[in-house]
Amino acid sequence: MSLIKLDYERVTDILTGFIKQEIEKAGFKKVILGLSGGIDSAVVVYLAVKALGKENVHVVMMPYKASSQSSLDDAMKCIDDLGISYEKCEITQMVDSYFEQFPDASNLRKGNKMARERMSTLYDLSSYYTSLVIGTSNKTELLLGYGTQFGDLASALNPIGDLYKTHIWELARHLNVPSSIIDKKPSADLWEGQSDEQDFGFSYEMADNILYQLVERHLRKDEVIALGYPEEVVVKIITMIKRNQYKRTLPIIAKISSRSIGSDFLYPRDWGL
């Protein structure tokens, strides 16, 4: 049994309702997000405009010097199609000035710094525009830990965090996201030639189908392997899920008092509004 098909009209209704309700619960009207030219942020911006109207959605393009021009071009296609406000904030100077102290830093360190620099920029601008940061991480990325803690994984709310990457592609088609975004190879665009699936060592399609067996169907490792999936990929995915659990939780607070945040003090965030 492979990943289930979804009713994307219904999914759109649920997610736009979620965005509108959660934004209003928190006492806001507007959202802000980083628009990379990739499919995840494109899907989120199309959903946000449907939910809140174009006047309440602002996007920021935050290229580094190694970012591809095609990514910026794809981001502009979304902006022009939706008629939303935007700005461009280069992060090259901030990142490079930091790594002057660490000339031997790896691409991974640089990539993590870029992700956190972008989120720092978004949160500064969210205050300026009185808006909430809306997230763009899908379920596949969240389960595999394919993101930077307090970087691209940070947000006030995330409408696509329960959709696998395969679902994102289908939802993008339903929302009429530009085809150049849907058809290109997924990449975080952190350095030249980088791609998500190359980093993984397996395709999103395989990852999603294995994750579906493990997470949705509650199958054990041996049961998933018996379905015909490569053992080394199944083991790697299980390891990634376990290793990256800390990215999916709030900071763990040591318990001293009778009512500790996260264990006893559990009011929903809108309890007092």
SULDATA-V83834 format. One record per pair of residues at least 6 apart in sequence whose C-alpha atoms are under 8 Angstrom apart, sorted by the first residue. I is the first residue (numbers start at 1). J is the second residue. Records with the same first field share a line. If there is no record, write none. Layout:
I=J + J
This chain:
1=213
2=209 + 212 + 213
3=208 + 209 + 212
5=167
6=167
8=170 + 171 + 174
9=174
12=47 + 171
15=47 + 159 + 160
16=47 + 48 + 50 + 51
17=51
18=159
19=48 + 51 + 52 + 157 + 159
20=51 + 52
22=157
23=29 + 30 + 31 + 132
25=270 + 273
26=269 + 270 + 273
27=273
28=130 + 131 + 132
29=52 + 56 + 131
30=52 + 56 + 57 + 58 + 130 + 131 + 132
31=48 + 56 + 57 + 58 + 126 + 131 + 132 + 133 + 134
32=57 + 58 + 59 + 60 + 122 + 126 + 131 + 132 + 133 + 134
33=41 + 45 + 58 + 59 + 60 + 122 + 133 + 134 + 135
34=41 + 59 + 60 + 61 + 62 + 118 + 122
35=41 + 42 + 45 + 59 + 60 + 61 + 62 + 75
36=42 + 61 + 62 + 71 + 72 + 75
37=70 + 71 + 72 + 73 + 74 + 75 + 76 + 181
38=71 + 74 + 75 + 181 + 186 + 187 + 188
39=168 + 169 + 172 + 181 + 182 + 186
40=136 + 137 + 138 + 168
41=136
42=75 + 78 + 172 + 177
43=168 + 171 + 172 + 175 + 177
44=135 + 136 + 159 + 160
45=57
46=82 + 175 + 177
48=57
49=56 + 57 + 82
54=82 + 83 + 84 + 85
55=84 + 85
57=84 + 85
58=84 + 85 + 86
59=84 + 85 + 86 + 87
60=86 + 87 + 88 + 89 + 122
61=72 + 75 + 86 + 87 + 88 + 89 + 90
62=88 + 89 + 90 + 91 + 118
63=72 + 88 + 89 + 90 + 91 + 92
64=90 + 91 + 92 + 114
65=92
66=189 + 190 + 191 + 192
67=189 + 190 + 191 + 192
68=189 + 192
74=178 + 180 + 181
77=178
78=177 + 178
79=85 + 86
91=114 + 117 + 118
94=117
95=110 + 113 + 114 + 117
99=105 + 110
107=191
111=190
112=148 + 151
114=190
115=148 + 151 + 152
116=148 + 150 + 151 + 152
117=151
118=151 + 152
119=150 + 151 + 152 + 154
120=151
122=133
123=133
126=132 + 133
132=155 + 156
133=155 + 156 + 157
134=155 + 156 + 157 + 158 + 159
135=152 + 153 + 154 + 155 + 156 + 157 + 158 + 159 + 160
136=152 + 153 + 158 + 159 + 160 + 161
137=147 + 152 + 153 + 158 + 160 + 161
138=160 + 161 + 162 + 163 + 164 + 165 + 168
139=160 + 161 + 162 + 163 + 164 + 165
140=163 + 164 + 165 + 207 + 208 + 211
141=147 + 165
142=161 + 247 + 248
143=240 + 241 + 244 + 245
144=237 + 240 + 241 + 244
145=240 + 241 + 243 + 244 + 245 + 247
147=153
149=247
160=168
164=208
165=204 + 208
166=204 + 205 + 208
169=182
172=182
173=179 + 182
185=195
186=195 + 196 + 197
187=194 + 195 + 196
188=194 + 195 + 196
189=195
197=203 + 204
202=233
207=237
210=224 + 229 + 234
211=237
213=219 + 224
214=220 + 221 + 224
221=234 + 235
224=234
225=231 + 234
250=262
252=262
253=260 + 261 + 262
258=264
259=265
